[in-house]
Amino acid sequence: MRVVLIILILFCCCSLAISADDQTEQLSARVEQLVEQLRTDDRAERREVESALIELGPRALPFVPKPDRGQSMSQRVGLERVRQVLQRQKSAASLEESRFTLSGEMTVKKLLTEISRQTENQLDLSTIPAEVLGRTVDVDFKKTSFWDGIDWLEEELSLHYFALSQFELRTDVHEGITHTHQGPVRFEFLKPTSKKLIGNTDQILWRVPVRVYFEPRLRPLYLHWKGDAFQAVGLQGAENDSQEPVGLDPFNPDSSIELAAESDQGGLQTILDFVGPQDQKLEALKIQGSFELILAAGHEEVEFPLTESTQPAMKRVGPARIELIELKRTSVEVYDEDETQQKEVLRVVLDVLYSPQVLNAFESHRTWMFSDPIWIRTANGEEIRRDPLFKTLNQFPGEIEVAYDFDIPKEKQDGSTLLYQIPTLVTTLDLAVEPVLLSVQAEAVAD
């Protein structure tokens, strides 16, 4: 009986393994079958096929071919509709907080490597001392959020996450920091400080420094909030003290603040200002409110093969059209301390147009499109980034024409590929900051 049971268990395990291995192939075959059915001339039948493709979810997107001229018109239209829906689904899913599952004994290095792999958030291990990376820890994480994992690392290993993907050793300076997070965003509050207001003997200014960190995989564009989006009260003793909280007003309630959130900044720093009565000493502040985060999500890459005979070309991906207008080698001036020199570069001129569906919620003056990543991958896999400076040739609402320069030798150009990464969704996340209690900086009121 025991032998039979063991055989049954092994059979089930093998079946599960085979099922897992075959899942991708089965999905690919199903998508291929449905794509072929899009050739039908029956409009109602085509819509049913499109619905069937969409029901497969974002995991089917890699297998849904991009529309091309080798397909029938009905097939191209259907594929475009399906890909746009799946791209939006994929983009929306990427806005959720990432999670990981991990248990057992392992080194800190292995732990961080696995967190990065499962959450797709790169972590810079070079900023952590070798003796810390080599330490063995016993963990039991089950669908733990990325920021909960970072909280655990800081507490257990005396580390502090201070910049994009980087850490530093925890010191006394970090003791006054309070963390909270909402979805894929982390808020770091420093102790409030007070300051006298010039010409105002009745009120005092309370300043609450805030740092906002995003999961490294995200591409934040702007952080926005209004002056009255946050509320605060002051406490003169413990939170459960019988004394009534002291109401604090926003310092500038009619203001509207917007910070550009470049991804390489590793977080944003700002200050929330409130005013309160000068004659009441406060030991803590309790604040709550909300930010709006405007971010790009669900990125897709567009590729243009590069040769000496490359011709103008246009490609569509999701909500955008990218047109390679010109490709030429040219000379530019390079300045150093002693002289000006000429350097040959490869100049790439692109025209990028986003559909109104992407831009309808945003003003035309926004410049986030200029930050879309662009690079060249040579035939041997080397990545060459563009020069920091670029030239804007034309700019319209939702459209830019830009010239980028690349320092790539002529002999490496042939066989290389130009890659342009665009978001398939630009959206707004409402980030609620739940009530957080902050101890006041223990120092005299500043002048």
Phi, psi and omega in degrees: 000318180295321180297317179299318181297317179297318179297318179297318180297314179298321179297316180296318181297317179297321180297318179295319180296315179298318180299318180294321181291326184275348187301316181295317180295320179295319178295315179300317180295321179295316178298316179301319179296315181292322179299320178296325180290344177292350179287346184300150177274351181279113185297316181297321179293322178297319179296323177295320179294317178301316179299320179295321178294318181294325180295340177290341175085178184301335180296342179274347187304317181299340184261351178275114185293152175284147180299139175214172187288348178281355181257161176290161181300315181296323179292318180298315181297316180296317179297320179297316179297314182297314182297322180295318179295314181295324178295320178295320178297317179295318180296315181298320180294328181290345180278346177287155177296139179279152184225160179216157178231129186198137179211158178108181178273137180196165176284159177299323179299315179295320179301311181294322179297319181288322176300316179299317183295315185285327183263350183063027175252113180291139177235135183273098182287342181293344180271001181251131180304148182300324181293331176286317180298328182275355181290144179265133179231153177249115188237159176210080181258129178232109182050046181276138179289155180304314184287330173296323176295319178295319177302316181297315180300317180296319183288316186278331187246006180055044176251166175220124176281113189239349180205178183304108175070006187247158180230161170218160179290139182287136178229183179299335180299330185273354184295331182271012183266135177244130182251148167208157178218154180227110182060230183274013185240140179243136177250135180237112183258131173266167182296135178295146174237160180242156183208139178290146176263128181295128178079007180231107183266356182263331185240161178230150181267128175251127184244128181243102178290137181228136170244137181242122180246145180244150173305134186304334182288343184277160174238085178289145179252308182215145170248126187229143172200159177261158184301331181260016181283347180239142178241151181214147171229151178256145179245132181269353178207208177295158184299328180268014178293153182286347181291143180290139175299150179264120181291136177242140181256149173302138182294321180224079187294338183270000183284160175225115188251138178219126179245133175289130186250071178296138187296333183275002177282337180069029179127159180245149177239133177209180180224131174264123185251136177224158176237145179211175181296136183285336187272007180240120181279130182248143178258339181203158174239141173244121183235156174203160181166209182201147171250163168244127178250120175262122184216159176261143184217166175060059186287145174234148180255138176250134184243138174233116176297141182246124172220174178295337183253019180302131181256160175307142183211154180228139178225149178243133176222116178054240186270011187228156172238126180243124182241123173277107186272318185210146176220116182207157174265135184213167180255139177232156179274134177242126183259135169230190187293330188256325187204170176255131181238160176261137179229134178275131180228166172262121180259128180243125178250121181240147170242123183241127181234124176260144181288156179301333180299330179280324192258358190295340181263004188230146181292155185289343184279355183297143186248015184298334182297332180292345181265003176302127182297139176217136181203170178243135174249119182285172182299332180265011175092001179289138178258129180241117180276158180290160172296146182303323181274141176221167183242123177274118182269323177209150177213125177228167176304116178080005183217138176224148171237119191227144175253123179247144177249140179234133178273078181234126179300151183300324183289341178269347186293314183293126182094355178275170181228133174270129181239134179231126184254127182234151174279144176268356179207133170241119189217176180241132174253129173274119184251099179280131175259108180294158182310126180233134182263126184236124176288140182286142176304127183278083178202165181292156178297130181282151177281000000 
